[in-house]
Amino acid sequence: MEKKVAGTAGYGENAAQLATQYESIEFEALHHDVLHLFPTQPSAILDIGAGSGRDSAALARKGHAVTAIEPSKELREEGQRRHALLDIHWIDDHLPDLQVAKRLGRTFDLILLTAVWMHLEKQEREIAMQAIAGLLGPEGKVMMTLRHGPVPPGRQMFDVSPHETVELAAQSGLQARHLSERADMFDRTDVRWSVVVLEKV
């Protein structure tokens, strides 16, 4: 039986609708303020909480070797179906431990967590940051978006500050490279986002 991950609550049941919503926003539009920090040479990229695979697909098209982690079986299958022609390595794994990713025995140049971190409670965030840092190669980067606003019904989310995230990252040998704020791409006036880019010291 598939292990239920608390942070995935509300996603599997609405996978098709959510995938359509995610795919309606282009990769370049979503990450416009940090596009200059993405690798330009073919690199190893880990997309944690890949959802419908929008970001993984965009990066694979640019020639990167992409591993996509998605703990929701339904969303993972949506992503595999929508981007079947692209060379994306999909795996069933989840934060905070990332046990399957660790068993791959490799490191990554970039680790992406888009709208993921807020699903973890404080103790899980501490474990997850250590796991992420351990999967990062020399001078590798972590790109995160943090959601702020009311929690949708049926979901598990926590309001996580960018400053707490930077402090936690420092304990795992990561330093802040970029911090910014942005409005919600779906025009929800009560939701805003923080963008955090961390770099291995």
Disulfide bonds with the S-S distance in Angstrom:
none
